[in-house]
Amino acid sequence: MAKIGLEEKLWQAADKLRGSMDAAEYKNVALGIIFLKYVSNSFEEKYEEDKDEYLVENIFWVPKE
């Protein structure tokens, strides 16, 4: 079984949701997914730095636990 990346999983989830809700509700879900992707990308860019470096650049600190 092949591993599926985060983006592919999010896309699959979005496809499932799109079929079961109207457009007015779906936009809220889609915006949430986009925000989570932004946070993930920002975190990965600064992963090797310490917490203070994240805060200086207004990036959410996501602890491992």
C-alpha positions in Angstrom: 0.0 0.0 0.0 1.5 3.3 -1.1 1.7 6.2 1.4 -0.5 9.2 0.5 0.9 12.7 1.1 -0.8 15.3 3.2 -2.0 17.3 0.1 -3.5 14.2 -1.4 -5.3 13.3 1.8 -6.7 16.8 2.1 -7.8 16.8 -1.5 -9.6 13.4 -1.0 -11.3 14.8 2.1 -12.4 17.9 0.2 -13.9 15.8 -2.5 -16.0 13.8 0.0 -17.2 17.0 1.7 -18.1 18.7 -1.5 -20.7 16.2 -2.3 -22.5 16.4 1.0 -22.9 20.1 1.6 -23.9 23.3 -0.2 -21.4 25.8 -1.5 -22.0 28.3 1.4 -20.9 25.7 3.9 -18.1 24.2 1.8 -16.3 27.5 1.5 -15.8 27.5 5.3 -14.3 24.0 5.2 -12.1 24.9 2.2 -10.7 28.0 3.9 -9.9 26.0 7.0 -8.0 23.5 4.9 -6.1 26.3 3.1 -5.2 27.8 6.5 -3.9 24.4 7.8 -1.8 24.0 4.7 -0.3 27.5 5.2 0.5 26.7 8.8 2.1 23.4 7.8 4.2 25.1 5.1 5.4 27.9 7.4 6.3 25.4 10.2 8.3 23.2 7.8 10.3 26.2 6.6 11.4 27.0 10.1 11.5 23.5 11.6 15.1 23.6 12.5 14.8 26.8 14.4 13.7 27.4 18.0 10.4 28.6 19.3 11.5 32.2 19.5 12.4 32.3 15.8 8.9 31.2 15.0 7.3 33.9 17.2 9.5 36.7 15.7 8.2 35.9 12.2 4.6 35.4 13.4 4.5 31.7 12.6 2.4 29.4 14.8 4.6 27.2 17.0 3.4 23.6 16.6 5.0 21.4 19.3 5.6 17.7 18.5 3.3 16.5 21.3 
